[in-house]
Every structure is written in C-alpha cells, then in structure tokens.
Amino acid sequence: MVRLGLRTVLGRDPSIQVVGEAGTMAAAVEVCLRLMPDLVLMDVRLPDGSGVEACREIRSARPQTRVIFLTSYADEDAVLATIAAGADGYLLKEIDGEGLLRAIKTVVGGQSILDPAITQRVLRQMHSLSRVADDESPELSAQEQRVVALVAEGKTNKEIAAALGLSDKTVKNYLANVFQKLHVTRRSQAAAYFVRRTAS
C-alpha cells in the first residue's frame, strides 16, 4: 500500500520516473544494482533485514546512487545508522507529497536532507561528543570498535552477538566498556561518536 501511494505521488511529476520497486532487503539491493537508479527511497526496517545494510551495500557497489530513508522511525539511533551507511536523506512518512518531491529533487541535486522533526535531536547527539572526539580521543580496542560500528548500523545486541560470534552478555560487557571510555550512557551517543570519527 505504501509503495502504491508513493508511485501515485511520484507519478504526478513528469521529471521523475519510477524504474522499479522492492519489498525486501535482498530484492532492494538486486534491483538497484540491475536498474542503476539515480535515487532510492528506502525504509529502515525491511522484512528480511535492515534498510541500513541495504543502503551500505548499494552505496558501496554504486556510490552515485543516492539514498533517502522514508520511514516512521524517528529515533536518533536509526538516523545515525543511516548516516554511517552513507544515506543522503532521512524523512518521516508524515511528509506530504509536495515535500517529498522537493526533497527528492534536493538530494538528486547533490544536497542532503534531514527531517526538521529530528534534526535538532541528532545535532545535539553529535555535538555532545565533540569534546570526547576532539580532545580525549579515547582508544577503543579493535573488538570494541567492531561492536560500536554495528551499533551505528542500528543492530541490536543479539544481532551484534550473532555477527561477531559472541554471547549477548559479552556484547553488553563490551558496550559497558565503550560507554565508560566515551563518557556516554546511550547507544545513540556511541553511534554518534563512531559516525563523527569515521567522517573525520
């Protein structure tokens, strides 16, 4: 239903052509690599996995394809995960049709866009870590860095444990150490640190 609605909205603008659609992470990656679109509208959660991971794969294989997340998830963790994956925009599904068309054209034109409803919260998270990133530069172990990288992808402790071959408890211990070293208390803050360091 959402995809049908999007087709209807996008079909109103003669400068936009919908070349394909997909309902799963695997299909999204396959369709993008086959059709090579200029832009992809992606959701954060997909039936078989993460839109964030799909974005990472698409941008890695085809950097010129731009990705906008259009989702109902407004939390900082999700936003930071998409930024780390190389997304060019993050919009909430409450956006109206005209706003969506403007956002698409903005991103195709080479700019990035972030929904105003979440911009301030994300910027606060990024700024809250500026002192840690710039002044202290805490040394995380290689495994701690891997854990934080997966947190930045939006993965849960259980998913991180499976990816790294660890127990849930071990992942919690690694995160506790990371939080202590970074002087943070939330996953989104650790993710913001990771995004800031990898971008610098």
PENOR-V613675 format. One record per run of one state. SS is the DSSP state (~ for helix, > for strand, _ for the rest). FROM is the first residue (numbers start at 1). TO is the last residue. If there is no record, write none. Layout:
BEGIN
[[SS:FROM:TO] [SS:FROM:TO]]
END
This chain:
BEGIN
[[_:1:1] [~:2:11] [_:12:24] [~:25:35] [_:36:38] [>:39:42] [_:43:44] [>:45:46] [_:47:48] [>:49:50] [~:51:61] [_:62:65] [>:66:71] [_:72:75] [~:76:84] [_:85:88] [>:89:92] [_:93:96] [~:97:108] [_:109:112] [>:113:114] [_:115:115] [~:116:128] [_:129:129] [~:130:136] [_:137:141] [~:142:152] [_:153:156] [~:157:164] [_:165:167] [~:168:182] [_:183:186] [~:187:199] [_:200:200]]
END
